[in-house]
């Protein structure tokens, strides 16, 4: 009887592992790029900070509800910035603050997105 009880517990535990929902970010890099596309001219020193850029930053910040979302957004931002020709690190790092948004981590090539909460 004890053996069948232990087997039942093991089977139930395995079922829970197999059927447990995985935590995946709801935010995609495409959404991040789209939200921040109007910031590119400012980030490269070719334009002013626009209301459209700030609206994108605010929208993205509002959409990043979970830790997984914020980590995904951080990784996407880092990836995009690293590919951005003429990117100005100081300008990029200052965008959230100038838009009145606190994202809780610095936008920098050295940011460890795995530590974003």
PEJOCOR-V958349 format. One record per residue. N is the residue number from 1. D_LAST is the distance of its C-alpha to the last C-alpha in Angstrom with 2 decimals. Layout:
# PEJOCOR-V958349
n=<N N>
d_last=<D_LAST D_LAST>
This chain:
# PEJOCOR-V958349
n=<1 2 3 4 5 6 7 8 9 10 11 12 13 14 15 16 17 18 19 20 21 22 23 24 25 26 27 28 29 30 31 32 33 34 35 36 37 38 39 40 41 42 43 44 45 46 47 48 49 50 51 52 53 54 55 56 57 58 59 60 61 62 63 64 65 66 67 68 69 70 71 72 73 74 75 76 77 78 79 80 81 82 83 84 85 86 87 88 89 90 91 92 93 94 95 96 97 98 99 100 101 102 103 104 105 106 107 108 109 110 111 112 113 114 115 116 117>
d_last=<45.98 43.24 42.79 42.38 39.89 37.76 38.07 37.01 33.87 33.07 33.71 31.53 28.63 29.08 29.26 25.96 24.33 26.12 25.52 21.92 19.94 17.54 14.04 14.37 12.73 15.09 14.80 17.22 18.05 21.20 19.57 17.52 20.82 22.79 20.69 20.83 24.34 26.00 24.11 25.78 28.96 27.22 24.91 28.12 30.19 32.48 31.79 30.51 27.18 28.00 27.17 26.44 23.74 22.13 22.53 20.74 17.78 17.75 18.26 15.44 13.00 14.57 14.43 10.71 10.37 8.14 4.90 7.93 9.33 6.97 7.24 10.85 11.50 10.49 12.80 15.41 15.57 16.07 18.63 20.41 20.68 22.08 24.77 25.59 29.02 29.45 25.83 25.67 22.55 23.15 23.70 20.63 18.35 20.11 19.88 16.93 18.53 21.95 20.93 19.65 16.01 13.05 10.13 8.28 9.09 12.66 14.33 16.24 17.72 16.34 12.61 10.98 8.79 8.22 6.26 3.80 0.00>
